[in-house]
């Protein structure tokens, strides 16, 4: 990825699936792209690191410590370390996940 790219062109939706593509993997953190088909998601889990979600397409439901947030394209939300969180596609959506260790 040595030239400018449209972030949404770097990952495609797949019917009935969650697709991920790691862009950066370093000891200090990771940047991963995700594409969630309608009603797909990630079940509740915790991470030992802060994670910043940037929605680039569609609409997501992000649940953090039991509180639901609707996050649409162009919006961002921080999932703090060790807080339970989950994601679900209200509409198909794409996101950038930035995890800093």
N, C-alpha and C positions, 0 to 999 in steps of 0.2 A: 504494500500500500504506500507507494512512494509519490503518488500524485493525488490531488484533491478528488474525493469521491463523495457521492451522496450516501449518507449513512444507511438509508433504507434500501439502497441497491446492494449492500454487502451481505444481506441475508434474506432468504425467501421463506414465505409461509409454506407449510406442508399440512395437508388435510389431516385433522385429528391428532396433531402433534405439537410438541414444543421443540423448536430447533435452536441450537446455540452455536456460536462461532467465537472462539477466543481470538481476540485481536492483539492483546499484550499480556504476557505472563512474565512477571519479574518477582524476585524475592520480596519487593516492597509492595506488590499488589497486582491485581489483574483487571483487565477491561474485557468484558464479554458482551456480545450482541445476542439478543434472543428474539425469536418470532413465535408468538403463541397463537394458535388457531382458536376460533370461537369456543368458549367454555373450557379451554385447556388451562392448566395452571401448575403451580408448585405448591405442594401441601405445606402446612406449617412446619417451620424448622427454625433453628438459631444458627448464627454465625459468630465466631469470636472477633469479627472485624466489622467496622462500619461499612455500610454498602449504600451507595448513591444510585438511585434508579432515575434514568432520564427516558421518558416515553417519547418515542419519535414518530409513532403512527398508531392510530386507534385509541382504545379506551380500556384501562385496566382497573381492577379492584385490588388494592394493596391493603392487607390487614396487618397491623402492627400492634402487638399486645392486645388483641381483641378489638381494636378500633379500625373500622373500615374507611378507606379513603378511595374516592374515584380520582384517577390520575389520567389525564388525556395528553395527546400529542402536544409537545412543547412544554410540558410540566415535569417537575422533578420532585422526588421525595427521598428523605434519608431514613434508612433502616439502621438504627443504632446497634452496636455490638451487643450480643447476648439477649436481645429482645426477640421473642417469637414473632415470626412474620410469614405471610403467605401471599401468593399472587394468583389472580384469576382473570381470564379474558372476558370482559363484558362484551366487547367486540374484539375481533382479531387485533392484536397489537404487537408492536415491536418496541424494544427498549435497549438501552445501553446500561450495563451494570458495571459500576466502578467500585472495586473493593480495595481499600487501603489497609495494609497490615501495620 
